[in-house]
Amino acid sequence: MGVRPLNSQEQNRNDTFCAQFHGGGRLEIQNFNQPKQFGYNVVFEPEASQEDVFDNSGMKKLIDMALNGYACTALAFGQTGSGKTHTMTGPPQQFEGGKHPDPDMVGLMQRSFTYLLQQAESVAGNKVIRASYLEIYNEQVIDLLNPNQKRYLQVRWSKNKGFYVENLFVAECESVDDLMAVLEEGMRNRQTGSHGLNEFSSRSHSMLTLTIDTEQQDPDDENLYLTKRGKLTFVDLAGSEKVKDSESSDMTLKESNNINRSLLVLGNCISSLGDPKKRQGHIPYRDSKLTKLLADSLGGNGVTLMIACVTPSSHHVHETINTLRYASRAKKIKTKPIVKMDPREKLILSLKREIKILRNENGYLRQQLEFPAKPKGELQKSNDEKFMKFLKTQGKETNDPKTNVKGGTEEGLYEMLQEYMIENESLRTENSEMHQAKDKVKREQQLMYRENERLTKVIEKLEREINGRSGGGNGGWQRQPNGPPPQRQVNGPPPPRQVNGPPPPRQSGGPPPHQNLPPEQYYDQGPPPPRQGGNKPPPNNQWKGTPPQRPINNRPPPDQYIPGPSPQAGRGKQSTPPGGPKRPPHRLADPIARTANIPPEYIQNGIGGYPDDGYMSPRGRPSPLHNGPIRQESPARYNDSRRSSQVSTSDSIRSMNAKLKQEIYDLEGEIEHHHNVNQRAKSIYGSQASMRSGPR
Ligand SMILES: Nc1ncnc2c1ncn2[C@@H]1O[C@H](COP(=O)(O)OP(=O)(O)OP(=O)(O)O)[C@@H](O)[C@H]1O
């Protein structure tokens, strides 16, 4: 809010000074002894200098925002002769006849030019400032930088730009002098007139617009430069006037009517925008060219500084109160400022951001699945190169407006956008595959955990069995509370024991060893293989000499199994392999290997967990001691999983699983040994008894 001093006319008329200043933006107007209070952000008293106005109006902040890509507007409004032009440009007389303006009197616009150029220098990257200057006179748009053009300019609307003036001359400005020249040229061409209230009255609304393109480095990508298009518009409205007071002639009467009509529309827009209920409804921007061109500044995504100018004269108190009410309504308007960018660059940026997020996600998933980091793909490389090329072309286009490279750029841009979208899509697909694979691995881990728990129980049961047989004394062994039996050699023979010693006391009435164990707990299908000799003692006449005994120490450990079918009846189609029947592999020996899903070349190469040393388990599957592949399903993973780490959670669970199986295997051997000793002892005992009870 700016209150100018009383002018000579007002002083001569002995008008009273009707404004009182209470500080903190509070202003009181004496309306025929009825005080009216108003509050604003800042109130400039008549003594305030032009510098004070520039420093304290928030103009500097507005310029900084424009440099950062926001659309900003400084707009002066108020009654005719209230000091709008004085505030915006300094005294209007200074532009008369090429006079050199007094530096202390220059207004907000000239000061802003200087500040803008200073600030622009401190911003890194390329900057381009362009200026246009127009006026709306009698509801017609005139280019103030190209006044010879006889035609009035059209106000158009586009989805991207909003309302804009077609064919407006735009001057590129590199220095403060260039900007000053634009201002002076426009001010010279502006429609002014003289009337009863102002000798140099503006008869039109003027708009000087600076577009500020700043090319700045993307904080997320040092190779990426983004162009932000900030806008700074200075609006000096024509003043509202009472035709009676301004003593308008025919010509100025028409001007006054147009001015007042457009200001009325502006007032309607401001009151609708300032009312939260009406704001959601229709705002009558289209009712005047002024409001069309101010639509974005008022209610869109811009930031607007409104400077209401009033005279303190009691003679004009009514207009002053109107202006102050107008300003109070305008103060309530809330806009949503956003950074303006080239829509194509914006799209590229959003795609690039999405790609970055997807790449990060991809990297994270790869880490989780222990795949090696993906090298920069061809598509990705070419996209990045194309984008850099595009930016360079854009730069050339900017520097040389005559060069018509737009067609080529458009084509390249379209192609690049398409490729970005393809890359995006492929990353999305790959990521979703990896998510699925991750879920699968998790499920498999859970299965393994469960199986290990079960195997541990089997082992405990077998241990109990052995301890029961060996009387729980020194002959038996105890599992350490945590972990596998310490003394046992996994691939070696069982601990030494007296093979030919007395049979261990058998639990009376207990079943033979294997009858204690539910075979389905640890065998793949069907019952365990028939033991040589069976569980029952053979008839005496069939057993000659040493009873058949399984050579415990010669029994092949599980990792020496050779490929071959199960010796069980009905299961193996081949004959029993040399070296005696082999135990069938445990049904959980390799619960998750799915050879059917593995591509042949993957197996042939011996990559990805299948050993290529020729070792196979009894049924042609990898040994439980080897890590089997678990992630063959996703084709994207064939190549990547080749160097996958051996220390994954899955692998450690799997190796635990293998150890447990080995233990079970050994324990079974031990039980079998006990069983044989038992049988032998019984047969000896039986033959002695028969000798004792024989015919005397
Ligand atoms: N703060 C001020 N200090 C000194 N003189 C001022 C001040 N404000 C305005 N004036 C003077 O008052 C006169 C009218 O001001 P100005 O032309 O800026 O009014 P305006 O609001 O632009 O009027 P119009 O709407 O008719 O164009 C000018 O001579 C100007 O120098």
The ligand as an SDF file (V2000), in Angstrom:
LIG
                    3D

 31 33  0  0  0  0  0  0  0  0999 V2000
    4.9350    9.0880   -3.9580 N   0  0  0  0  0  0  0  0  0  0  0  0
    4.9480   10.1410   -4.7100 C   0  0  0  0  0  0  0  0  0  0  0  0
    5.7820   11.1740   -4.4120 N   0  0  0  0  0  0  0  0  0  0  0  0
    5.7950   12.2570   -5.1460 C   0  0  0  0  0  0  0  0  0  0  0  0
    5.0120   12.4480   -6.2430 N   0  0  0  0  0  0  0  0  0  0  0  0
    4.1650   11.4910   -6.5900 C   0  0  0  0  0  0  0  0  0  0  0  0
    4.0910   10.2780   -5.8540 C   0  0  0  0  0  0  0  0  0  0  0  0
    3.1760    9.4900   -6.4300 N   0  0  0  0  0  0  0  0  0  0  0  0
    2.7190   10.1730   -7.4990 C   0  0  0  0  0  0  0  0  0  0  0  0
    3.2930   11.3700   -7.5940 N   0  0  0  0  0  0  0  0  0  0  0  0
    3.0320   12.3330   -8.6340 C   0  0  0  0  0  0  0  0  0  0  0  0
    1.6510   12.4000   -8.8580 O   0  0  0  0  0  0  0  0  0  0  0  0
    1.3800   12.5370  -10.2180 C   0  0  0  0  0  0  0  0  0  0  0  0
    0.4550   11.4310  -10.7000 C   0  0  0  0  0  0  0  0  0  0  0  0
    1.1010   10.2510  -10.5420 O   0  0  0  0  0  0  0  0  0  0  0  0
    0.9770    9.0500  -11.5800 P   0  0  0  0  0  0  0  0  0  0  0  0
    0.9810    9.5540  -12.9430 O   0  0  0  0  0  0  0  0  0  0  0  0
    2.0010    8.1000  -11.2060 O   0  0  0  0  0  0  0  0  0  0  0  0
   -0.4380    8.5400  -11.2340 O   0  0  0  0  0  0  0  0  0  0  0  0
   -1.1920    7.3260  -11.8770 P   0  0  0  0  0  0  0  0  0  0  0  0
   -1.8160    6.6010  -10.7740 O   0  0  0  0  0  0  0  0  0  0  0  0
   -0.2780    6.5780  -12.7140 O   0  0  0  0  0  0  0  0  0  0  0  0
   -2.2970    8.0220  -12.7560 O   0  0  0  0  0  0  0  0  0  0  0  0
   -3.0130    7.4480  -14.0480 P   0  0  0  0  0  0  0  0  0  0  0  0
   -3.8490    6.3410  -13.6530 O   0  0  0  0  0  0  0  0  0  0  0  0
   -3.8250    8.6140  -14.4930 O   0  0  0  0  0  0  0  0  0  0  0  0
   -1.9640    7.1280  -14.9840 O   0  0  0  0  0  0  0  0  0  0  0  0
    2.7030   12.4860  -10.9200 C   0  0  0  0  0  0  0  0  0  0  0  0
    3.1330   13.7850  -11.2350 O   0  0  0  0  0  0  0  0  0  0  0  0
    3.6110   11.8940   -9.9330 C   0  0  0  0  0  0  0  0  0  0  0  0
    4.9400   12.3300  -10.0740 O   0  0  0  0  0  0  0  0  0  0  0  0
  1  2  1  0
  2  3  1  0
  2  7  2  0
  3  4  2  0
  4  5  1  0
  5  6  2  0
  6  7  1  0
  6 10  1  0
  7  8  1  0
  8  9  2  0
  9 10  1  0
 10 11  1  0
 11 12  1  0
 11 30  1  0
 12 13  1  0
 13 14  1  0
 13 28  1  0
 14 15  1  0
 15 16  1  0
 16 17  2  0
 16 18  1  0
 16 19  1  0
 19 20  1  0
 20 21  2  0
 20 22  1  0
 20 23  1  0
 23 24  1  0
 24 25  2  0
 24 26  1  0
 24 27  1  0
 28 29  1  0
 28 30  1  0
 30 31  1  0
M  END
$$$$
